[in-house]
Amino acid sequence: MITLYGIPNCDTVKKARAWLAANGQAHAFHDFKKQGVPPEALARWLQALGWETLLNRRGTTWRQLDAATQGATVDAASAGALMQAHPSLIKRPVVDWGGAGLGVGFDAADWAARAARL
């Protein structure tokens, strides 16, 4: 079973959900805003994908952080704590493809290849 993690009003998450529906891929959606970020899932993502991949430094949430907080984000532990406190700092969507691994973001070609492996 595919699990898509994100925020429902994020444009990229909307595209991802539409792609899954259009391609007949059953999935569960985990809303960071309503359900929070599961700590065990975040730990798994950090280990598998790396904190640099997961941390969204281009978004509004990052830009609103003070320079000291930004500067102190230097490793998986500090980034993980920050993402747990501010789920909007996680690049979206995070996708648990079940048997086809984990991914971040939306790329139709990559998603088609992963879906074919399920």
LOVEXNU-426008 format. One record per residue (C-alpha): residue number from 1; x, y, z. Coordinates in steps of 0.02 Angstrom, whole numbers, plus 32768, in hexadecimal, padded with zeros to 4 digits. Layout:
N
<pt><num>NUM</num><c1>X</c1><c2>Y</c2><c3>Z</c3></pt>
...
% end
This chain:
118
<pt><num>1</num><c1>8000</c1><c2>8000</c2><c3>8000</c3></pt>
<pt><num>2</num><c1>8040</c1><c2>80AC</c2><c3>7FD0</c3></pt>
<pt><num>3</num><c1>803E</c1><c2>8131</c2><c3>8058</c3></pt>
<pt><num>4</num><c1>804B</c1><c2>81E7</c2><c3>8024</c3></pt>
<pt><num>5</num><c1>8080</c1><c2>8262</c2><c3>80AC</c3></pt>
<pt><num>6</num><c1>8064</c1><c2>831C</c2><c3>809A</c3></pt>
<pt><num>7</num><c1>7FF1</c1><c2>83B0</c2><c3>80A9</c3></pt>
<pt><num>8</num><c1>7F4F</c1><c2>83AA</c2><c3>8044</c3></pt>
<pt><num>9</num><c1>7F56</c1><c2>845C</c2><c3>8001</c3></pt>
<pt><num>10</num><c1>800B</c1><c2>844D</c2><c3>7FC2</c3></pt>
<pt><num>11</num><c1>800C</c1><c2>8457</c2><c3>7F04</c3></pt>
<pt><num>12</num><c1>808A</c1><c2>83CB</c2><c3>7EF1</c3></pt>
<pt><num>13</num><c1>8025</c1><c2>835A</c2><c3>7F65</c3></pt>
<pt><num>14</num><c1>7F89</c1><c2>8381</c2><c3>7EFE</c3></pt>
<pt><num>15</num><c1>7FE6</c1><c2>834E</c2><c3>7E5E</c3></pt>
<pt><num>16</num><c1>8025</c1><c2>82B0</c2><c3>7EB1</c3></pt>
<pt><num>17</num><c1>7F79</c1><c2>827D</c2><c3>7EEF</c3></pt>
<pt><num>18</num><c1>7F2D</c1><c2>829F</c2><c3>7E44</c3></pt>
<pt><num>19</num><c1>7FB4</c1><c2>8235</c2><c3>7DF1</c3></pt>
<pt><num>20</num><c1>7F95</c1><c2>81A4</c2><c3>7E68</c3></pt>
<pt><num>21</num><c1>7ED9</c1><c2>81AD</c2><c3>7E48</c3></pt>
<pt><num>22</num><c1>7EED</c1><c2>81BC</c2><c3>7D8B</c3></pt>
<pt><num>23</num><c1>7F63</c1><c2>8126</c2><c3>7D89</c3></pt>
<pt><num>24</num><c1>7EF5</c1><c2>80B8</c2><c3>7DF5</c3></pt>
<pt><num>25</num><c1>7F6E</c1><c2>80B2</c2><c3>7E88</c3></pt>
<pt><num>26</num><c1>7F15</c1><c2>8095</c2><c3>7F2D</c3></pt>
<pt><num>27</num><c1>7F66</c1><c2>80F8</c2><c3>7FB7</c3></pt>
<pt><num>28</num><c1>7F52</c1><c2>813C</c2><c3>8066</c3></pt>
<pt><num>29</num><c1>7F6C</c1><c2>81F5</c2><c3>8088</c3></pt>
<pt><num>30</num><c1>7FBC</c1><c2>8232</c2><c3>8129</c3></pt>
<pt><num>31</num><c1>7F9B</c1><c2>82EA</c2><c3>814A</c3></pt>
<pt><num>32</num><c1>802B</c1><c2>833C</c2><c3>81A9</c3></pt>
<pt><num>33</num><c1>7FBB</c1><c2>83CB</c2><c3>81E2</c3></pt>
<pt><num>34</num><c1>7F35</c1><c2>835D</c2><c3>822F</c3></pt>
<pt><num>35</num><c1>7F95</c1><c2>82C0</c2><c3>825D</c3></pt>
<pt><num>36</num><c1>8044</c1><c2>8302</c2><c3>827E</c3></pt>
<pt><num>37</num><c1>80E4</c1><c2>82AF</c2><c3>8248</c3></pt>
<pt><num>38</num><c1>80FA</c1><c2>81FE</c2><c3>828A</c3></pt>
<pt><num>39</num><c1>81A4</c1><c2>8201</c2><c3>82E4</c3></pt>
<pt><num>40</num><c1>81CF</c1><c2>814F</c2><c3>82AE</c3></pt>
<pt><num>41</num><c1>81A8</c1><c2>8178</c2><c3>81F9</c3></pt>
<pt><num>42</num><c1>8212</c1><c2>8217</c2><c3>81FF</c3></pt>
<pt><num>43</num><c1>82A4</c1><c2>81B4</c2><c3>8247</c3></pt>
<pt><num>44</num><c1>8293</c1><c2>8134</c2><c3>81BA</c3></pt>
<pt><num>45</num><c1>828B</c1><c2>81BE</c2><c3>8135</c3></pt>
<pt><num>46</num><c1>8324</c1><c2>8215</c2><c3>817D</c3></pt>
<pt><num>47</num><c1>8386</c1><c2>8173</c2><c3>8179</c3></pt>
<pt><num>48</num><c1>834E</c1><c2>813E</c2><c3>80CB</c3></pt>
<pt><num>49</num><c1>8348</c1><c2>81E6</c2><c3>8072</c3></pt>
<pt><num>50</num><c1>83BA</c1><c2>8258</c2><c3>80D5</c3></pt>
<pt><num>51</num><c1>838F</c1><c2>82F9</c2><c3>812F</c3></pt>
<pt><num>52</num><c1>83CB</c1><c2>8368</c2><c3>80A1</c3></pt>
<pt><num>53</num><c1>834D</c1><c2>8316</c2><c3>802C</c3></pt>
<pt><num>54</num><c1>82BC</c1><c2>8327</c2><c3>80A7</c3></pt>
<pt><num>55</num><c1>82DA</c1><c2>83D9</c2><c3>80E5</c3></pt>
<pt><num>56</num><c1>827F</c1><c2>845D</c2><c3>807E</c3></pt>
<pt><num>57</num><c1>82EF</c1><c2>84F5</c2><c3>8083</c3></pt>
<pt><num>58</num><c1>828E</c1><c2>854F</c2><c3>7FFA</c3></pt>
<pt><num>59</num><c1>81E8</c1><c2>8562</c2><c3>8053</c3></pt>
<pt><num>60</num><c1>819B</c1><c2>85EA</c2><c3>80BB</c3></pt>
<pt><num>61</num><c1>81AF</c1><c2>8589</c2><c3>815D</c3></pt>
<pt><num>62</num><c1>826C</c1><c2>857F</c2><c3>8148</c3></pt>
<pt><num>63</num><c1>827A</c1><c2>8637</c2><c3>811B</c3></pt>
<pt><num>64</num><c1>8217</c1><c2>8666</c2><c3>81B7</c3></pt>
<pt><num>65</num><c1>8292</c1><c2>860E</c2><c3>822B</c3></pt>
<pt><num>66</num><c1>8316</c1><c2>867A</c2><c3>827C</c3></pt>
<pt><num>67</num><c1>83C9</c1><c2>866E</c2><c3>823C</c3></pt>
<pt><num>68</num><c1>8404</c1><c2>8616</c2><c3>82DA</c3></pt>
<pt><num>69</num><c1>8385</c1><c2>858A</c2><c3>82C5</c3></pt>
<pt><num>70</num><c1>83B0</c1><c2>8578</c2><c3>820D</c3></pt>
<pt><num>71</num><c1>8469</c1><c2>8576</c2><c3>8234</c3></pt>
<pt><num>72</num><c1>8454</c1><c2>84F2</c2><c3>82BB</c3></pt>
<pt><num>73</num><c1>8405</c1><c2>8479</c2><c3>823F</c3></pt>
<pt><num>74</num><c1>84A1</c1><c2>8417</c2><c3>8214</c3></pt>
<pt><num>75</num><c1>8479</c1><c2>835E</c2><c3>8221</c3></pt>
<pt><num>76</num><c1>83ED</c1><c2>82DD</c2><c3>8223</c3></pt>
<pt><num>77</num><c1>83C9</c1><c2>82F6</c2><c3>82DD</c3></pt>
<pt><num>78</num><c1>83B7</c1><c2>83B3</c2><c3>82D4</c3></pt>
<pt><num>79</num><c1>8357</c1><c2>83AD</c2><c3>8230</c3></pt>
<pt><num>80</num><c1>82E5</c1><c2>8323</c2><c3>8271</c3></pt>
<pt><num>81</num><c1>82BA</c1><c2>8384</c2><c3>830E</c3></pt>
<pt><num>82</num><c1>8294</c1><c2>841E</c2><c3>82A6</c3></pt>
<pt><num>83</num><c1>8228</c1><c2>83BD</c2><c3>822B</c3></pt>
<pt><num>84</num><c1>81CA</c1><c2>836C</c2><c3>82BA</c3></pt>
<pt><num>85</num><c1>81A5</c1><c2>8417</c2><c3>8302</c3></pt>
<pt><num>86</num><c1>817D</c1><c2>8465</c2><c3>8258</c3></pt>
<pt><num>87</num><c1>8136</c1><c2>83E0</c2><c3>81E1</c3></pt>
<pt><num>88</num><c1>812D</c1><c2>8461</c2><c3>8155</c3></pt>
<pt><num>89</num><c1>81EB</c1><c2>8455</c2><c3>814B</c3></pt>
<pt><num>90</num><c1>81DE</c1><c2>83A7</c2><c3>8102</c3></pt>
<pt><num>91</num><c1>81E4</c1><c2>83A2</c2><c3>8044</c3></pt>
<pt><num>92</num><c1>8143</c1><c2>835F</c2><c3>7FFF</c3></pt>
<pt><num>93</num><c1>8102</c1><c2>82E5</c2><c3>7FDE</c3></pt>
<pt><num>94</num><c1>8160</c1><c2>825B</c2><c3>8035</c3></pt>
<pt><num>95</num><c1>8127</c1><c2>81B6</c2><c3>7FEB</c3></pt>
<pt><num>96</num><c1>8139</c1><c2>810B</c2><c3>8037</c3></pt>
<pt><num>97</num><c1>812A</c1><c2>809B</c2><c3>7F9F</c3></pt>
<pt><num>98</num><c1>8120</c1><c2>7FFE</c2><c3>8008</c3></pt>
<pt><num>99</num><c1>818A</c1><c2>7F81</c2><c3>7FA7</c3></pt>
<pt><num>100</num><c1>81D3</c1><c2>8008</c2><c3>7F34</c3></pt>
<pt><num>101</num><c1>8229</c1><c2>8070</c2><c3>7FBB</c3></pt>
<pt><num>102</num><c1>8218</c1><c2>8126</c2><c3>7FF0</c3></pt>
<pt><num>103</num><c1>8213</c1><c2>81C5</c2><c3>7F8A</c3></pt>
<pt><num>104</num><c1>8204</c1><c2>8281</c2><c3>7F9E</c3></pt>
<pt><num>105</num><c1>81AF</c1><c2>82F7</c2><c3>7F25</c3></pt>
<pt><num>106</num><c1>814E</c1><c2>82D4</c2><c3>7E88</c3></pt>
<pt><num>107</num><c1>819A</c1><c2>8298</c2><c3>7DE4</c3></pt>
<pt><num>108</num><c1>811E</c1><c2>8240</c2><c3>7D71</c3></pt>
<pt><num>109</num><c1>81A3</c1><c2>81D5</c2><c3>7D19</c3></pt>
<pt><num>110</num><c1>81F0</c1><c2>819C</c2><c3>7DBE</c3></pt>
<pt><num>111</num><c1>8144</c1><c2>8178</c2><c3>7E04</c3></pt>
<pt><num>112</num><c1>8112</c1><c2>8110</c2><c3>7D6D</c3></pt>
<pt><num>113</num><c1>81B0</c1><c2>80A8</c2><c3>7D80</c3></pt>
<pt><num>114</num><c1>8191</c1><c2>808E</c2><c3>7E3B</c3></pt>
<pt><num>115</num><c1>80D9</c1><c2>8064</c2><c3>7E1F</c3></pt>
<pt><num>116</num><c1>810C</c1><c2>7FE1</c2><c3>7D9F</c3></pt>
<pt><num>117</num><c1>8174</c1><c2>7F8A</c2><c3>7E26</c3></pt>
<pt><num>118</num><c1>80E3</c1><c2>7F79</c2><c3>7EA0</c3></pt>
% end
